[in-house]
C-alpha cells in the first residue's frame, strides 16, 4: 500500500497545485475586471468616429442595456440628444468571421448611415465594398420598405454586400422591437 501511495503522491500533488493556481488565476482575472473589459463597448472616441457616419445628428452615443431576440446584436446606443439610435451587429459576409457594423437610425426609423467597425473580408473584393464610401452612403435615407429595391449587390462581392444589406434589415427589425425601450416611443 505504501508503494502505491508513493507512486500516486506526485500526481496528486501536481493536480492539487494546478487546481490552486487555476483558482488564483480566475480570482485575479475577475478582481482585475478583465472579464468586464472583454465585454465592454467602445470608447467615447471610437463612438464619436463611428457615429459621424452612422448617426451624424447624434451629439453623443450612450450605451443602452436592451434585450433582443436577435443573436447578432452586440450593442445598442441611443443619441443623447434624441436624434435616434445605433445598433452594432455581427454581420455574416464572405469570411467566416462576422463583420461588426454600426447602423444608425433616426427617431422615425429612417437609416442615417452605417459604419463597418471590423471585418476580415477578402482584400480587393469584399473589402472593396466596405471601402466604397458611395456604396455605403447609399443606405442613408432608406426606410425598411426601400431596402430591397434601393441597394443592389456588388458584382464579385455579393456575399459581402448581401451581408451588409441583411444587417440593415436586422437593424430595422431591432429598431422596431426596441424603439419604445430605447427612445421612449
Helices and strands as residue ranges (DSSP letters): H 2-31, H 34-38, H 44-54, E 61-64, E 73-79, E 84-91, E 99-106, E 111-118, H 126-130, H 133-137, H 147-150, H 158-183
